[in-house]
Amino acid sequence: MIGVMMNTRALMELIVINIGFELGIIPKSVFFMLVFMAVVTTYVTTPALRRLVRSSELAHDYLKSEFAGRVERPQLGAGAEA
């Protein structure tokens, strides 16, 4: 899970990519690919992390947390109105 969470640190990656592009070390096509990958991996991190947490031993503690109560979709169950 730590590896997944490290993908959210794309800001530093974008700074280094930009410097490399400005110095002429990275061509325009490679610059685009690296920026695209930084944005996509940052965007995908949250859903991937939620899926990993739900299938781990942390699932019970996560679902009881205040954070999960705010961000998880309400599930229809006993006592819920449809």
mmCIF file of the N, C-alpha and C atoms, coordinates in Angstrom:
data_MODEL
# 
_entry.id   MODEL 
# 
loop_
_atom_site.group_PDB 
_atom_site.id 
_atom_site.type_symbol 
_atom_site.label_atom_id 
_atom_site.label_alt_id 
_atom_site.label_comp_id 
_atom_site.label_asym_id 
_atom_site.label_entity_id 
_atom_site.label_seq_id 
_atom_site.pdbx_PDB_ins_code 
_atom_site.Cartn_x 
_atom_site.Cartn_y 
_atom_site.Cartn_z 
_atom_site.occupancy 
_atom_site.B_iso_or_equiv 
_atom_site.pdbx_formal_charge 
_atom_site.auth_seq_id 
_atom_site.auth_comp_id 
_atom_site.auth_asym_id 
_atom_site.auth_atom_id 
_atom_site.pdbx_PDB_model_num 
ATOM 1   N N  . MET A 1 1  ? 0.813   -1.189 0.000   1.00 0.00 ? 1  MET A N  1 
ATOM 2   C CA . MET A 1 1  ? 0.000   0.000  0.000   1.00 0.00 ? 1  MET A CA 1 
ATOM 3   C C  . MET A 1 1  ? 0.864   1.263  0.000   1.00 0.00 ? 1  MET A C  1 
ATOM 4   N N  . ILE A 1 2  ? 2.025   1.175  0.592   1.00 0.00 ? 2  ILE A N  1 
ATOM 5   C CA . ILE A 1 2  ? 2.908   2.346  0.614   1.00 0.00 ? 2  ILE A CA 1 
ATOM 6   C C  . ILE A 1 2  ? 3.329   2.720  -0.799  1.00 0.00 ? 2  ILE A C  1 
ATOM 7   N N  . GLY A 1 3  ? 3.596   1.714  -1.624  1.00 0.00 ? 3  GLY A N  1 
ATOM 8   C CA . GLY A 1 3  ? 3.959   1.978  -3.014  1.00 0.00 ? 3  GLY A CA 1 
ATOM 9   C C  . GLY A 1 3  ? 2.857   2.688  -3.775  1.00 0.00 ? 3  GLY A C  1 
ATOM 10  N N  . VAL A 1 4  ? 1.613   2.308  -3.519  1.00 0.00 ? 4  VAL A N  1 
ATOM 11  C CA . VAL A 1 4  ? 0.476   2.962  -4.174  1.00 0.00 ? 4  VAL A CA 1 
ATOM 12  C C  . VAL A 1 4  ? 0.369   4.403  -3.709  1.00 0.00 ? 4  VAL A C  1 
ATOM 13  N N  . MET A 1 5  ? 0.527   4.634  -2.413  1.00 0.00 ? 5  MET A N  1 
ATOM 14  C CA . MET A 1 5  ? 0.398   5.987  -1.883  1.00 0.00 ? 5  MET A CA 1 
ATOM 15  C C  . MET A 1 5  ? 1.531   6.895  -2.364  1.00 0.00 ? 5  MET A C  1 
ATOM 16  N N  . MET A 1 6  ? 2.690   6.327  -2.695  1.00 0.00 ? 6  MET A N  1 
ATOM 17  C CA . MET A 1 6  ? 3.805   7.151  -3.167  1.00 0.00 ? 6  MET A CA 1 
ATOM 18  C C  . MET A 1 6  ? 3.514   7.762  -4.537  1.00 0.00 ? 6  MET A C  1 
ATOM 19  N N  . ASN A 1 7  ? 2.574   7.206  -5.284  1.00 0.00 ? 7  ASN A N  1 
ATOM 20  C CA . ASN A 1 7  ? 2.216   7.774  -6.579  1.00 0.00 ? 7  ASN A CA 1 
ATOM 21  C C  . ASN A 1 7  ? 1.584   9.145  -6.457  1.00 0.00 ? 7  ASN A C  1 
ATOM 22  N N  . THR A 1 8  ? 1.116   9.519  -5.296  1.00 0.00 ? 8  THR A N  1 
ATOM 23  C CA . THR A 1 8  ? 0.490   10.822 -5.131  1.00 0.00 ? 8  THR A CA 1 
ATOM 24  C C  . THR A 1 8  ? 1.523   11.938 -5.059  1.00 0.00 ? 8  THR A C  1 
ATOM 25  N N  . ARG A 1 9  ? 2.779   11.628 -5.078  1.00 0.00 ? 9  ARG A N  1 
ATOM 26  C CA . ARG A 1 9  ? 3.842   12.626 -4.981  1.00 0.00 ? 9  ARG A CA 1 
ATOM 27  C C  . ARG A 1 9  ? 4.288   13.086 -6.362  1.00 0.00 ? 9  ARG A C  1 
ATOM 28  N N  . ALA A 1 10 ? 3.374   13.288 -7.279  1.00 0.00 ? 10 ALA A N  1 
ATOM 29  C CA . ALA A 1 10 ? 3.717   13.651 -8.657  1.00 0.00 ? 10 ALA A CA 1 
ATOM 30  C C  . ALA A 1 10 ? 4.219   15.085 -8.781  1.00 0.00 ? 10 ALA A C  1 
ATOM 31  N N  . LEU A 1 11 ? 4.005   15.917 -7.785  1.00 0.00 ? 11 LEU A N  1 
ATOM 32  C CA . LEU A 1 11 ? 4.446   17.302 -7.882  1.00 0.00 ? 11 LEU A CA 1 
ATOM 33  C C  . LEU A 1 11 ? 5.959   17.392 -8.078  1.00 0.00 ? 11 LEU A C  1 
ATOM 34  N N  . MET A 1 12 ? 6.709   16.649 -7.302  1.00 0.00 ? 12 MET A N  1 
ATOM 35  C CA . MET A 1 12 ? 8.173   16.658 -7.441  1.00 0.00 ? 12 MET A CA 1 
ATOM 36  C C  . MET A 1 12 ? 8.575   16.116 -8.811  1.00 0.00 ? 12 MET A C  1 
ATOM 37  N N  . GLU A 1 13 ? 7.890   15.085 -9.253  1.00 0.00 ? 13 GLU A N  1 
ATOM 38  C CA . GLU A 1 13 ? 8.174   14.513 -10.573 1.00 0.00 ? 13 GLU A CA 1 
ATOM 39  C C  . GLU A 1 13 ? 7.929   15.551 -11.669 1.00 0.00 ? 13 GLU A C  1 
ATOM 40  N N  . LEU A 1 14 ? 6.837   16.290 -11.567 1.00 0.00 ? 14 LEU A N  1 
ATOM 41  C CA . LEU A 1 14 ? 6.518   17.306 -12.571 1.00 0.00 ? 14 LEU A CA 1 
ATOM 42  C C  . LEU A 1 14 ? 7.563   18.426 -12.587 1.00 0.00 ? 14 LEU A C  1 
ATOM 43  N N  . ILE A 1 15 ? 8.071   18.785 -11.433 1.00 0.00 ? 15 ILE A N  1 
ATOM 44  C CA . ILE A 1 15 ? 9.105   19.824 -11.367 1.00 0.00 ? 15 ILE A CA 1 
ATOM 45  C C  . ILE A 1 15 ? 10.374  19.353 -12.072 1.00 0.00 ? 15 ILE A C  1 
ATOM 46  N N  . VAL A 1 16 ? 10.796  18.130 -11.792 1.00 0.00 ? 16 VAL A N  1 
ATOM 47  C CA . VAL A 1 16 ? 12.011  17.591 -12.409 1.00 0.00 ? 16 VAL A CA 1 
ATOM 48  C C  . VAL A 1 16 ? 11.824  17.436 -13.919 1.00 0.00 ? 16 VAL A C  1 
ATOM 49  N N  . ILE A 1 17 ? 10.656  16.952 -14.338 1.00 0.00 ? 17 ILE A N  1 
ATOM 50  C CA . ILE A 1 17 ? 10.372  16.804 -15.768 1.00 0.00 ? 17 ILE A CA 1 
ATOM 51  C C  . ILE A 1 17 ? 10.427  18.163 -16.463 1.00 0.00 ? 17 ILE A C  1 
ATOM 52  N N  . ASN A 1 18 ? 9.840   19.169 -15.841 1.00 0.00 ? 18 ASN A N  1 
ATOM 53  C CA . ASN A 1 18 ? 9.827   20.506 -16.427 1.00 0.00 ? 18 ASN A CA 1 
ATOM 54  C C  . ASN A 1 18 ? 11.241  21.072 -16.565 1.00 0.00 ? 18 ASN A C  1 
ATOM 55  N N  . ILE A 1 19 ? 12.071  20.885 -15.560 1.00 0.00 ? 19 ILE A N  1 
ATOM 56  C CA . ILE A 1 19 ? 13.454  21.354 -15.631 1.00 0.00 ? 19 ILE A CA 1 
ATOM 57  C C  . ILE A 1 19 ? 14.201  20.638 -16.758 1.00 0.00 ? 19 ILE A C  1 
ATOM 58  N N  . GLY A 1 20 ? 14.012  19.329 -16.851 1.00 0.00 ? 20 GLY A N  1 
ATOM 59  C CA . GLY A 1 20 ? 14.656  18.569 -17.928 1.00 0.00 ? 20 GLY A CA 1 
ATOM 60  C C  . GLY A 1 20 ? 14.210  19.021 -19.303 1.00 0.00 ? 20 GLY A C  1 
ATOM 61  N N  . PHE A 1 21 ? 12.936  19.346 -19.430 1.00 0.00 ? 21 PHE A N  1 
ATOM 62  C CA . PHE A 1 21 ? 12.418  19.829 -20.713 1.00 0.00 ? 21 PHE A CA 1 
ATOM 63  C C  . PHE A 1 21 ? 12.991  21.198 -21.055 1.00 0.00 ? 21 PHE A C  1 
ATOM 64  N N  . GLU A 1 22 ? 13.039  22.093 -20.066 1.00 0.00 ? 22 GLU A N  1 
ATOM 65  C CA . GLU A 1 22 ? 13.569  23.440 -20.310 1.00 0.00 ? 22 GLU A CA 1 
ATOM 66  C C  . GLU A 1 22 ? 15.059  23.422 -20.650 1.00 0.00 ? 22 GLU A C  1 
ATOM 67  N N  . LEU A 1 23 ? 15.797  22.463 -20.098 1.00 0.00 ? 23 LEU A N  1 
ATOM 68  C CA . LEU A 1 23 ? 17.224  22.353 -20.401 1.00 0.00 ? 23 LEU A CA 1 
ATOM 69  C C  . LEU A 1 23 ? 17.484  21.625 -21.713 1.00 0.00 ? 23 LEU A C  1 
ATOM 70  N N  . GLY A 1 24 ? 16.433  21.102 -22.336 1.00 0.00 ? 24 GLY A N  1 
ATOM 71  C CA . GLY A 1 24 ? 16.589  20.401 -23.606 1.00 0.00 ? 24 GLY A CA 1 
ATOM 72  C C  . GLY A 1 24 ? 17.006  18.951 -23.467 1.00 0.00 ? 24 GLY A C  1 
ATOM 73  N N  . ILE A 1 25 ? 16.974  18.411 -22.253 1.00 0.00 ? 25 ILE A N  1 
ATOM 74  C CA . ILE A 1 25 ? 17.357  17.017 -22.024 1.00 0.00 ? 25 ILE A CA 1 
ATOM 75  C C  . ILE A 1 25 ? 16.234  16.077 -22.430 1.00 0.00 ? 25 ILE A C  1 
ATOM 76  N N  . ILE A 1 26 ? 14.999  16.508 -22.235 1.00 0.00 ? 26 ILE A N  1 
ATOM 77  C CA . ILE A 1 26 ? 13.827  15.681 -22.527 1.00 0.00 ? 26 ILE A CA 1 
ATOM 78  C C  . ILE A 1 26 ? 13.118  16.259 -23.755 1.00 0.00 ? 26 ILE A C  1 
ATOM 79  N N  . PRO A 1 27 ? 12.941  15.438 -24.811 1.00 0.00 ? 27 PRO A N  1 
ATOM 80  C CA . PRO A 1 27 ? 12.204  15.930 -25.979 1.00 0.00 ? 27 PRO A CA 1 
ATOM 81  C C  . PRO A 1 27 ? 10.717  16.116 -25.668 1.00 0.00 ? 27 PRO A C  1 
ATOM 82  N N  . LYS A 1 28 ? 10.034  16.861 -26.526 1.00 0.00 ? 28 LYS A N  1 
ATOM 83  C CA . LYS A 1 28 ? 8.631   17.207 -26.302 1.00 0.00 ? 28 LYS A CA 1 
ATOM 84  C C  . LYS A 1 28 ? 7.740   15.968 -26.170 1.00 0.00 ? 28 LYS A C  1 
ATOM 85  N N  . SER A 1 29 ? 7.962   14.948 -27.001 1.00 0.00 ? 29 SER A N  1 
ATOM 86  C CA . SER A 1 29 ? 7.123   13.744 -26.951 1.00 0.00 ? 29 SER A CA 1 
ATOM 87  C C  . SER A 1 29 ? 7.306   12.995 -25.630 1.00 0.00 ? 29 SER A C  1 
ATOM 88  N N  . VAL A 1 30 ? 8.528   12.896 -25.150 1.00 0.00 ? 30 VAL A N  1 
ATOM 89  C CA . VAL A 1 30 ? 8.791   12.225 -23.874 1.00 0.00 ? 30 VAL A CA 1 
ATOM 90  C C  . VAL A 1 30 ? 8.237   13.062 -22.722 1.00 0.00 ? 30 VAL A C  1 
ATOM 91  N N  . PHE A 1 31 ? 8.368   14.379 -22.829 1.00 0.00 ? 31 PHE A N  1 
ATOM 92  C CA . PHE A 1 31 ? 7.811   15.278 -21.810 1.00 0.00 ? 31 PHE A CA 1 
ATOM 93  C C  . PHE A 1 31 ? 6.314   15.043 -21.657 1.00 0.00 ? 31 PHE A C  1 
ATOM 94  N N  . PHE A 1 32 ? 5.600   14.977 -22.777 1.00 0.00 ? 32 PHE A N  1 
ATOM 95  C CA . PHE A 1 32 ? 4.162   14.740 -22.733 1.00 0.00 ? 32 PHE A CA 1 
ATOM 96  C C  . PHE A 1 32 ? 3.848   13.404 -22.067 1.00 0.00 ? 32 PHE A C  1 
ATOM 97  N N  . MET A 1 33 ? 4.571   12.358 -22.451 1.00 0.00 ? 33 MET A N  1 
ATOM 98  C CA . MET A 1 33 ? 4.311   11.031 -21.875 1.00 0.00 ? 33 MET A CA 1 
ATOM 99  C C  . MET A 1 33 ? 4.544   11.023 -20.363 1.00 0.00 ? 33 MET A C  1 
ATOM 100 N N  . LEU A 1 34 ? 5.616   11.659 -19.913 1.00 0.00 ? 34 LEU A N  1 
ATOM 101 C CA . LEU A 1 34 ? 5.917   11.673 -18.483 1.00 0.00 ? 34 LEU A CA 1 
ATOM 102 C C  . LEU A 1 34 ? 4.889   12.489 -17.691 1.00 0.00 ? 34 LEU A C  1 
ATOM 103 N N  . VAL A 1 35 ? 4.465   13.624 -18.232 1.00 0.00 ? 35 VAL A N  1 
ATOM 104 C CA . VAL A 1 35 ? 3.440   14.430 -17.560 1.00 0.00 ? 35 VAL A CA 1 
ATOM 105 C C  . VAL A 1 35 ? 2.125   13.667 -17.518 1.00 0.00 ? 35 VAL A C  1 
ATOM 106 N N  . PHE A 1 36 ? 1.769   13.040 -18.624 1.00 0.00 ? 36 PHE A N  1 
ATOM 107 C CA . PHE A 1 36 ? 0.529   12.258 -18.691 1.00 0.00 ? 36 PHE A CA 1 
ATOM 108 C C  . PHE A 1 36 ? 0.543   11.138 -17.652 1.00 0.00 ? 36 PHE A C  1 
ATOM 109 N N  . MET A 1 37 ? 1.654   10.417 -17.554 1.00 0.00 ? 37 MET A N  1 
ATOM 110 C CA . MET A 1 37 ? 1.753   9.329  -16.576 1.00 0.00 ? 37 MET A CA 1 
ATOM 111 C C  . MET A 1 37 ? 1.685   9.853  -15.140 1.00 0.00 ? 37 MET A C  1 
ATOM 112 N N  . ALA A 1 38 ? 2.279   10.993 -14.861 1.00 0.00 ? 38 ALA A N  1 
ATOM 113 C CA . ALA A 1 38 ? 2.229   11.570 -13.515 1.00 0.00 ? 38 ALA A CA 1 
ATOM 114 C C  . ALA A 1 38 ? 0.794   11.912 -13.137 1.00 0.00 ? 38 ALA A C  1 
ATOM 115 N N  . VAL A 1 39 ? 0.062   12.502 -14.071 1.00 0.00 ? 39 VAL A N  1 
ATOM 116 C CA . VAL A 1 39 ? -1.327  12.878 -13.792 1.00 0.00 ? 39 VAL A CA 1 
ATOM 117 C C  . VAL A 1 39 ? -2.211  11.642 -13.649 1.00 0.00 ? 39 VAL A C  1 
ATOM 118 N N  . VAL A 1 40 ? -2.068  10.674 -14.545 1.00 0.00 ? 40 VAL A N  1 
ATOM 119 C CA . VAL A 1 40 ? -2.908  9.475  -14.503 1.00 0.00 ? 40 VAL A CA 1 
ATOM 120 C C  . VAL A 1 40 ? -2.646  8.664  -13.233 1.00 0.00 ? 40 VAL A C  1 
ATOM 121 N N  . THR A 1 41 ? -1.388  8.456  -12.882 1.00 0.00 ? 41 THR A N  1 
ATOM 122 C CA . THR A 1 41 ? -1.113  7.651  -11.689 1.00 0.00 ? 41 THR A CA 1 
ATOM 123 C C  . THR A 1 41 ? -1.585  8.356  -10.423 1.00 0.00 ? 41 THR A C  1 
ATOM 124 N N  . THR A 1 42 ? -1.525  9.673  -10.394 1.00 0.00 ? 42 THR A N  1 
ATOM 125 C CA . THR A 1 42 ? -2.043  10.411 -9.242  1.00 0.00 ? 42 THR A CA 1 
ATOM 126 C C  . THR A 1 42 ? -3.560  10.269 -9.159  1.00 0.00 ? 42 THR A C  1 
ATOM 127 N N  . TYR A 1 43 ? -4.230  10.342 -10.299 1.00 0.00 ? 43 TYR A N  1 
ATOM 128 C CA . TYR A 1 43 ? -5.686  10.227 -10.339 1.00 0.00 ? 43 TYR A CA 1 
ATOM 129 C C  . TYR A 1 43 ? -6.158  8.824  -9.939  1.00 0.00 ? 43 TYR A C  1 
ATOM 130 N N  . VAL A 1 44 ? -5.421  7.797  -10.326 1.00 0.00 ? 44 VAL A N  1 
ATOM 131 C CA . VAL A 1 44 ? -5.812  6.408  -10.089 1.00 0.00 ? 44 VAL A CA 1 
ATOM 132 C C  . VAL A 1 44 ? -5.498  5.957  -8.656  1.00 0.00 ? 44 VAL A C  1 
ATOM 133 N N  . THR A 1 45 ? -4.656  6.683  -7.962  1.00 0.00 ? 45 THR A N  1 
ATOM 134 C CA . THR A 1 45 ? -4.209  6.253  -6.643  1.00 0.00 ? 45 THR A CA 1 
ATOM 135 C C  . THR A 1 45 ? -5.353  6.054  -5.653  1.00 0.00 ? 45 THR A C  1 
ATOM 136 N N  . THR A 1 46 ? -6.287  6.991  -5.568  1.00 0.00 ? 46 THR A N  1 
ATOM 137 C CA . THR A 1 46 ? -7.358  6.891  -4.580  1.00 0.00 ? 46 THR A CA 1 
ATOM 138 C C  . THR A 1 46 ? -8.234  5.664  -4.788  1.00 0.00 ? 46 THR A C  1 
ATOM 139 N N  . PRO A 1 47 ? -8.765  5.421  -5.987  1.00 0.00 ? 47 PRO A N  1 
ATOM 140 C CA . PRO A 1 47 ? -9.570  4.205  -6.160  1.00 0.00 ? 47 PRO A CA 1 
ATOM 141 C C  . PRO A 1 47 ? -8.770  2.918  -5.920  1.00 0.00 ? 47 PRO A C  1 
ATOM 142 N N  . ALA A 1 48 ? -7.516  2.900  -6.355  1.00 0.00 ? 48 ALA A N  1 
ATOM 143 C CA . ALA A 1 48 ? -6.694  1.704  -6.153  1.00 0.00 ? 48 ALA A CA 1 
ATOM 144 C C  . ALA A 1 48 ? -6.431  1.463  -4.673  1.00 0.00 ? 48 ALA A C  1 
ATOM 145 N N  . LEU A 1 49 ? -6.155  2.523  -3.937  1.00 0.00 ? 49 LEU A N  1 
ATOM 146 C CA . LEU A 1 49 ? -5.886  2.384  -2.510  1.00 0.00 ? 49 LEU A CA 1 
ATOM 147 C C  . LEU A 1 49 ? -7.130  1.912  -1.761  1.00 0.00 ? 49 LEU A C  1 
ATOM 148 N N  . ARG A 1 50 ? -8.297  2.467  -2.103  1.00 0.00 ? 50 ARG A N  1 
ATOM 149 C CA . ARG A 1 50 ? -9.540  2.002  -1.462  1.00 0.00 ? 50 ARG A CA 1 
ATOM 150 C C  . ARG A 1 50 ? -9.759  0.522  -1.707  1.00 0.00 ? 50 ARG A C  1 
ATOM 151 N N  . ARG A 1 51 ? -9.515  0.063  -2.929  1.00 0.00 ? 51 ARG A N  1 
ATOM 152 C CA . ARG A 1 51 ? -9.709  -1.354 -3.251  1.00 0.00 ? 51 ARG A CA 1 
ATOM 153 C C  . ARG A 1 51 ? -8.722  -2.227 -2.462  1.00 0.00 ? 51 ARG A C  1 
ATOM 154 N N  . LEU A 1 52 ? -7.482  -1.769 -2.342  1.00 0.00 ? 52 LEU A N  1 
ATOM 155 C CA . LEU A 1 52 ? -6.488  -2.526 -1.590  1.00 0.00 ? 52 LEU A CA 1 
ATOM 156 C C  . LEU A 1 52 ? -6.835  -2.590 -0.104  1.00 0.00 ? 52 LEU A C  1 
ATOM 157 N N  . VAL A 1 53 ? -7.301  -1.475 0.448   1.00 0.00 ? 53 VAL A N  1 
ATOM 158 C CA . VAL A 1 53 ? -7.635  -1.439 1.877   1.00 0.00 ? 53 VAL A CA 1 
ATOM 159 C C  . VAL A 1 53 ? -8.817  -2.353 2.166   1.00 0.00 ? 53 VAL A C  1 
ATOM 160 N N  . ARG A 1 54 ? -9.823  -2.346 1.298   1.00 0.00 ? 54 ARG A N  1 
ATOM 161 C CA . ARG A 1 54 ? -11.007 -3.176 1.521   1.00 0.00 ? 54 ARG A CA 1 
ATOM 162 C C  . ARG A 1 54 ? -10.680 -4.657 1.522   1.00 0.00 ? 54 ARG A C  1 
ATOM 163 N N  . SER A 1 55 ? -9.639  -5.062 0.795   1.00 0.00 ? 55 SER A N  1 
ATOM 164 C CA . SER A 1 55 ? -9.297  -6.484 0.735   1.00 0.00 ? 55 SER A CA 1 
ATOM 165 C C  . SER A 1 55 ? -8.172  -6.850 1.706   1.00 0.00 ? 55 SER A C  1 
ATOM 166 N N  . SER A 1 56 ? -7.880  -5.981 2.669   1.00 0.00 ? 56 SER A N  1 
ATOM 167 C CA . SER A 1 56 ? -6.812  -6.262 3.625   1.00 0.00 ? 56 SER A CA 1 
ATOM 168 C C  . SER A 1 56 ? -7.367  -6.376 5.042   1.00 0.00 ? 56 SER A C  1 
ATOM 169 N N  . GLU A 1 57 ? -6.474  -6.613 5.975   1.00 0.00 ? 57 GLU A N  1 
ATOM 170 C CA . GLU A 1 57 ? -6.884  -6.701 7.372   1.00 0.00 ? 57 GLU A CA 1 
ATOM 171 C C  . GLU A 1 57 ? -7.259  -5.338 7.949   1.00 0.00 ? 57 GLU A C  1 
ATOM 172 N N  . LEU A 1 58 ? -6.992  -4.263 7.216   1.00 0.00 ? 58 LEU A N  1 
ATOM 173 C CA . LEU A 1 58 ? -7.335  -2.917 7.659   1.00 0.00 ? 58 LEU A CA 1 
ATOM 174 C C  . LEU A 1 58 ? -8.773  -2.529 7.313   1.00 0.00 ? 58 LEU A C  1 
ATOM 175 N N  . ALA A 1 59 ? -9.483  -3.373 6.600   1.00 0.00 ? 59 ALA A N  1 
ATOM 176 C CA . ALA A 1 59 ? -10.814 -3.029 6.099   1.00 0.00 ? 59 ALA A CA 1 
ATOM 177 C C  . ALA A 1 59 ? -11.773 -2.656 7.231   1.00 0.00 ? 59 ALA A C  1 
ATOM 178 N N  . HIS A 1 60 ? -11.768 -3.409 8.303   1.00 0.00 ? 60 HIS A N  1 
ATOM 179 C CA . HIS A 1 60 ? -12.696 -3.145 9.405   1.00 0.00 ? 60 HIS A CA 1 
ATOM 180 C C  . HIS A 1 60 ? -12.439 -1.770 10.016  1.00 0.00 ? 60 HIS A C  1 
ATOM 181 N N  . ASP A 1 61 ? -11.177 -1.454 10.298  1.00 0.00 ? 61 ASP A N  1 
ATOM 182 C CA . ASP A 1 61 ? -10.834 -0.152 10.885  1.00 0.00 ? 61 ASP A CA 1 
ATOM 183 C C  . ASP A 1 61 ? -11.118 0.982  9.914   1.00 0.00 ? 61 ASP A C  1 
ATOM 184 N N  . TYR A 1 62 ? -10.842 0.756  8.638   1.00 0.00 ? 62 TYR A N  1 
ATOM 185 C CA . TYR A 1 62 ? -11.090 1.796  7.635   1.00 0.00 ? 62 TYR A CA 1 
ATOM 186 C C  . TYR A 1 62 ? -12.579 2.120  7.540   1.00 0.00 ? 62 TYR A C  1 
ATOM 187 N N  . LEU A 1 63 ? -13.417 1.096  7.467   1.00 0.00 ? 63 LEU A N  1 
ATOM 188 C CA . LEU A 1 63 ? -14.854 1.327  7.316   1.00 0.00 ? 63 LEU A CA 1 
ATOM 189 C C  . LEU A 1 63 ? -15.471 1.982  8.549   1.00 0.00 ? 63 LEU A C  1 
ATOM 190 N N  . LYS A 1 64 ? -14.861 1.814  9.715   1.00 0.00 ? 64 LYS A N  1 
ATOM 191 C CA . LYS A 1 64 ? -15.354 2.455  10.935  1.00 0.00 ? 64 LYS A CA 1 
ATOM 192 C C  . LYS A 1 64 ? -14.873 3.904  11.063  1.00 0.00 ? 64 LYS A C  1 
ATOM 193 N N  . SER A 1 65 ? -13.901 4.308  10.252  1.00 0.00 ? 65 SER A N  1 
ATOM 194 C CA . SER A 1 65 ? -13.310 5.640  10.389  1.00 0.00 ? 65 SER A CA 1 
ATOM 195 C C  . SER A 1 65 ? -14.266 6.727  9.905   1.00 0.00 ? 65 SER A C  1 
ATOM 196 N N  . GLU A 1 66 ? -14.052 7.927  10.415  1.00 0.00 ? 66 GLU A N  1 
ATOM 197 C CA . GLU A 1 66 ? -14.852 9.080  10.012  1.00 0.00 ? 66 GLU A CA 1 
ATOM 198 C C  . GLU A 1 66 ? -14.635 9.397  8.528   1.00 0.00 ? 66 GLU A C  1 
ATOM 199 N N  . PHE A 1 67 ? -13.413 9.232  8.054   1.00 0.00 ? 67 PHE A N  1 
ATOM 200 C CA . PHE A 1 67 ? -13.103 9.489  6.651   1.00 0.00 ? 67 PHE A CA 1 
ATOM 201 C C  . PHE A 1 67 ? -13.932 8.601  5.730   1.00 0.00 ? 67 PHE A C  1 
ATOM 202 N N  . ALA A 1 68 ? -13.971 7.318  6.023   1.00 0.00 ? 68 ALA A N  1 
ATOM 203 C CA . ALA A 1 68 ? -14.732 6.395  5.178   1.00 0.00 ? 68 ALA A CA 1 
ATOM 204 C C  . ALA A 1 68 ? -16.214 6.731  5.205   1.00 0.00 ? 68 ALA A C  1 
ATOM 205 N N  . GLY A 1 69 ? -16.711 7.188  6.347   1.00 0.00 ? 69 GLY A N  1 
ATOM 206 C CA . GLY A 1 69 ? -18.112 7.570  6.433   1.00 0.00 ? 69 GLY A CA 1 
ATOM 207 C C  . GLY A 1 69 ? -18.457 8.733  5.521   1.00 0.00 ? 69 GLY A C  1 
ATOM 208 N N  . ARG A 1 70 ? -17.499 9.602  5.275   1.00 0.00 ? 70 ARG A N  1 
ATOM 209 C CA . ARG A 1 70 ? -17.746 10.761 4.405   1.00 0.00 ? 70 ARG A CA 1 
ATOM 210 C C  . ARG A 1 70 ? -17.560 10.441 2.928   1.00 0.00 ? 70 ARG A C  1 
ATOM 211 N N  . VAL A 1 71 ? -16.618 9.573  2.592   1.00 0.00 ? 71 VAL A N  1 
ATOM 212 C CA . VAL A 1 71 ? -16.272 9.398  1.181   1.00 0.00 ? 71 VAL A CA 1 
ATOM 213 C C  . VAL A 1 71 ? -16.857 8.150  0.527   1.00 0.00 ? 71 VAL A C  1 
ATOM 214 N N  . GLU A 1 72 ? -17.157 7.146  1.301   1.00 0.00 ? 72 GLU A N  1 
ATOM 215 C CA . GLU A 1 72 ? -17.709 5.927  0.720   1.00 0.00 ? 72 GLU A CA 1 
ATOM 216 C C  . GLU A 1 72 ? -19.154 6.143  0.328   1.00 0.00 ? 72 GLU A C  1 
ATOM 217 N N  . ARG A 1 73 ? -19.574 5.521  -0.733  1.00 0.00 ? 73 ARG A N  1 
ATOM 218 C CA . ARG A 1 73 ? -20.972 5.612  -1.150  1.00 0.00 ? 73 ARG A CA 1 
ATOM 219 C C  . ARG A 1 73 ? -21.853 4.886  -0.145  1.00 0.00 ? 73 ARG A C  1 
ATOM 220 N N  . PRO A 1 74 ? -22.986 5.490  0.213   1.00 0.00 ? 74 PRO A N  1 
ATOM 221 C CA . PRO A 1 74 ? -23.888 4.791  1.129   1.00 0.00 ? 74 PRO A CA 1 
ATOM 222 C C  . PRO A 1 74 ? -24.407 3.513  0.483   1.00 0.00 ? 74 PRO A C  1 
ATOM 223 N N  . GLN A 1 75 ? -24.391 2.456  1.248   1.00 0.00 ? 75 GLN A N  1 
ATOM 224 C CA . GLN A 1 75 ? -24.872 1.176  0.734   1.00 0.00 ? 75 GLN A CA 1 
ATOM 225 C C  . GLN A 1 75 ? -26.273 0.933  1.275   1.00 0.00 ? 75 GLN A C  1 
ATOM 226 N N  . LEU A 1 76 ? -27.134 0.464  0.403   1.00 0.00 ? 76 LEU A N  1 
ATOM 227 C CA . LEU A 1 76 ? -28.491 0.159  0.837   1.00 0.00 ? 76 LEU A CA 1 
ATOM 228 C C  . LEU A 1 76 ? -28.456 -1.110 1.683   1.00 0.00 ? 76 LEU A C  1 
ATOM 229 N N  . GLY A 1 77 ? -29.019 -1.044 2.832   1.00 0.00 ? 77 GLY A N  1 
ATOM 230 C CA . GLY A 1 77 ? -29.033 -2.197 3.723   1.00 0.00 ? 77 GLY A CA 1 
ATOM 231 C C  . GLY A 1 77 ? -30.256 -2.138 4.605   1.00 0.00 ? 77 GLY A C  1 
ATOM 232 N N  . ALA A 1 78 ? -30.198 -2.833 5.703   1.00 0.00 ? 78 ALA A N  1 
ATOM 233 C CA . ALA A 1 78 ? -31.321 -2.875 6.643   1.00 0.00 ? 78 ALA A CA 1 
ATOM 234 C C  . ALA A 1 78 ? -31.588 -1.470 7.172   1.00 0.00 ? 78 ALA A C  1 
ATOM 235 N N  . GLY A 1 79 ? -32.826 -1.053 7.092   1.00 0.00 ? 79 GLY A N  1 
ATOM 236 C CA . GLY A 1 79 ? -33.209 0.246  7.611   1.00 0.00 ? 79 GLY A CA 1 
ATOM 237 C C  . GLY A 1 79 ? -32.975 1.390  6.668   1.00 0.00 ? 79 GLY A C  1 
ATOM 238 N N  . ALA A 1 80 ? -32.434 1.139  5.498   1.00 0.00 ? 80 ALA A N  1 
ATOM 239 C CA . ALA A 1 80 ? -32.172 2.217  4.540   1.00 0.00 ? 80 ALA A CA 1 
ATOM 240 C C  . ALA A 1 80 ? -33.367 2.338  3.598   1.00 0.00 ? 80 ALA A C  1 
ATOM 241 N N  . GLU A 1 81 ? -33.652 3.562  3.235   1.00 0.00 ? 81 GLU A N  1 
ATOM 242 C CA . GLU A 1 81 ? -34.760 3.795  2.312   1.00 0.00 ? 81 GLU A CA 1 
ATOM 243 C C  . GLU A 1 81 ? -34.230 3.760  0.894   1.00 0.00 ? 81 GLU A C  1 
ATOM 244 N N  . ALA A 1 82 ? -34.972 3.143  0.009   1.00 0.00 ? 82 ALA A N  1 
ATOM 245 C CA . ALA A 1 82 ? -34.557 3.036  -1.403  1.00 0.00 ? 82 ALA A CA 1 
ATOM 246 C C  . ALA A 1 82 ? -35.021 4.243  -2.183  1.00 0.00 ? 82 ALA A C  1 
# 
